[in-house]
């Protein structure tokens, strides 16, 4: 009887060890994620809190990249939320020299009031609610902790840092800058579908104004496949550009055409796209506004419109 008791006890202990082993394996990921916030005194800055919060989450980026390789920082802030960029460091020699670059691998939103952490990487319009270790917050108000880490703006503000599209870096149909000659227009776009004097349209602003602010009566609009170009003598400039009939642009080496999804534009202009923070609606189309330069020299902006979450057309807007 005593031998039977010993055997049963041994089997029981063995089963407990196996169960404990399985539990340990299952919790390895959780333990590893929580390790980053284990020490109370390690979180001293906004950056520490954001990194701990993100790395304790189940963000999609961690399915493809090791925790240690993924970095997180606030890319932009509003009074309601923070836009968090997830990235890995890489090296690029496109310029002929190797240099450190940040390659985005994910975009998150953290809502100050509700404490929700959302993954907006795949579809800003349908964010994924993430789990994370709530002890990261420790009852602190992260909006106050991080108030000096990034400028706070309001949705739709024109002063959002980083939302700049440098006009000189745009190539229409991969060839022309925004300003070109009438001869170049014919070579690249062909014959205009229609022509109208600008006085007939009565726009509030002209691209080709004389130094004294006057306009030439002979200035025209050239229309081609929906796109509109302003023409003054032998000069032509893009006013509205529609991504139709094979028309496209290249920007900083990237091709953008009518099949380019909103997510790809997010990589270029994350603050404008992320969570539709600066994405407003005009009629049935979504639109973002981008500054033309970092210094704020231009008082106008570039609008890019989206239809069915794909690039539709772009327009240069200037105040009257």
Residue pairs with C-beta under 8 A, 6 or more apart in sequence:
32 67
33 55
33 56
33 57
33 67
33 133
34 56
34 133
36 42
36 51
36 52
36 55
36 56
37 43
37 52
37 56
37 133
37 135
37 136
42 48
43 49
43 52
43 136
43 138
45 145
45 149
46 74
46 142
46 145
46 146
46 148
46 149
47 73
47 149
49 136
49 137
49 140
49 142
49 145
49 146
50 72
50 73
50 74
50 82
50 84
50 110
50 142
50 146
51 71
51 72
52 133
52 136
53 110
53 117
53 132
53 133
53 136
53 137
53 142
54 70
54 72
54 84
54 86
54 108
54 117
54 132
55 62
55 67
55 70
55 72
56 132
56 133
56 136
57 108
57 117
57 130
57 131
57 132
58 130
58 131
58 132
59 86
59 106
59 108
59 119
59 130
60 106
60 119
60 121
60 122
60 128
61 70
61 86
61 105
61 106
61 121
62 70
64 105
65 88
65 105
69 88
69 89
70 86
70 87
70 88
70 105
70 106
71 86
71 87
71 88
71 89
71 102
72 84
72 85
72 86
72 87
72 108
73 84
73 85
73 87
74 82
74 83
74 84
74 85
74 146
74 149
74 150
75 83
75 84
75 85
75 107
75 150
75 162
75 270
75 271
75 274
76 82
76 83
76 150
76 151
76 153
76 160
76 161
76 162
76 270
76 271
76 274
76 277
77 83
77 146
77 149
77 150
77 151
77 152
77 153
78 152
78 153
78 154
78 155
78 277
79 112
79 143
79 152
79 154
80 111
80 112
80 113
80 155
81 109
81 110
81 111
81 112
81 275
81 277
82 109
82 110
82 112
82 142
82 143
82 146
82 150
83 107
83 108
83 109
83 270
83 271
83 274
83 275
83 277
84 107
84 108
84 109
84 110
85 102
85 104
85 106
85 107
85 270
86 104
86 105
86 106
86 107
86 108
86 121
87 102
87 103
87 104
87 105
88 102
88 103
88 105
89 100
89 101
89 102
89 103
90 100
90 101
90 102
90 103
91 98
91 99
91 100
91 101
92 98
92 99
92 101
93 99
94 253
104 267
104 270
106 119
106 121
107 119
107 120
107 121
107 124
107 266
107 270
107 274
108 117
108 118
108 119
108 120
108 121
108 130
109 116
109 117
109 118
109 120
109 127
109 274
109 275
110 116
110 117
110 118
110 142
111 117
111 118
112 141
112 142
112 143
115 134
115 137
116 129
117 129
117 130
117 132
118 127
118 128
118 129
118 130
118 275
119 127
119 128
119 130
120 127
120 128
120 274
120 275
121 263
122 128
122 263
123 263
124 262
124 263
124 266
124 273
124 274
124 275
124 276
124 279
125 276
125 309
127 275
151 161
153 159
153 160
155 277
155 278
156 278
156 280
157 278
158 289
158 291
158 301
160 271
160 272
160 277
160 278
161 271
162 269
162 270
162 271
163 269
163 271
163 272
163 278
163 288
163 289
163 290
163 291
164 290
164 291
164 292
164 293
164 294
165 251
165 268
165 269
165 290
165 291
165 292
165 302
166 292
166 293
167 177
167 178
167 292
167 302
168 177
168 178
169 251
169 252
170 177
170 178
170 249
170 250
170 251
171 177
171 249
171 250
171 251
172 178
172 188
172 238
172 241
172 247
172 249
173 188
173 189
173 247
173 248
173 249
174 248
174 249
174 250
174 255
175 184
175 188
176 184
176 188
178 237
178 238
178 316
179 235
179 236
179 237
180 188
180 236
180 237
181 234
181 235
181 236
182 231
182 233
182 234
182 235
182 236
183 234
184 236
185 192
185 222
185 229
185 231
185 236
189 224
189 225
189 227
190 224
192 222
192 223
192 224
192 229
193 223
193 224
193 225
194 223
195 220
195 221
195 222
195 223
195 231
196 220
196 221
196 223
197 217
197 218
197 219
197 220
197 221
198 206
198 215
198 219
198 220
198 221
198 230
199 217
199 219
201 221
204 320
205 318
205 319
205 320
206 215
206 219
206 230
207 230
207 232
207 237
207 239
207 316
208 215
208 216
208 219
208 230
208 232
208 235
208 237
209 215
210 216
216 232
216 233
218 232
218 233
219 230
219 231
219 232
220 230
220 231
221 228
221 229
221 230
221 231
221 239
222 228
222 229
222 230
222 231
222 236
223 229
225 242
225 244
225 245
225 247
226 240
226 242
226 244
226 313
227 238
227 240
227 241
227 242
227 244
227 247
227 313
228 239
228 240
229 236
229 237
229 238
229 239
230 236
230 237
230 239
238 316
239 315
239 316
240 313
240 314
240 315
240 316
241 247
241 249
241 313
241 314
241 315
242 312
242 313
243 249
243 256
243 257
243 258
243 260
243 311
243 312
243 313
244 258
244 313
246 257
247 257
247 258
248 255
248 256
248 257
248 258
249 255
249 256
249 257
249 314
250 256
251 268
252 268
254 264
254 268
256 264
256 265
256 311
257 311
258 310
258 311
258 312
259 310
260 310
260 311
261 309
261 310
262 273
262 286
262 306
262 309
262 310
262 311
265 273
265 288
265 304
265 306
265 311
266 273
266 274
269 288
269 290
271 277
271 278
272 278
272 279
272 288
272 289
272 290
273 279
273 288
276 286
278 288
278 289
279 286
279 287
279 288
279 306
280 286
280 287
280 288
280 289
281 287
282 305
284 307
285 305
285 306
285 307
285 312
286 305
286 306
286 307
286 309
287 303
287 304
287 305
287 306
288 303
288 304
288 306
289 301
289 302
289 303
289 317
290 301
290 302
290 303
290 304
291 298
291 301
291 302
292 298
292 300
292 301
292 302
299 318
299 319
300 316
300 317
300 318
300 319
301 317
302 314
302 315
302 316
302 317
303 314
303 315
303 316
303 317
304 311
304 313
304 314
305 311
305 312
305 313
305 314
305 315
306 312
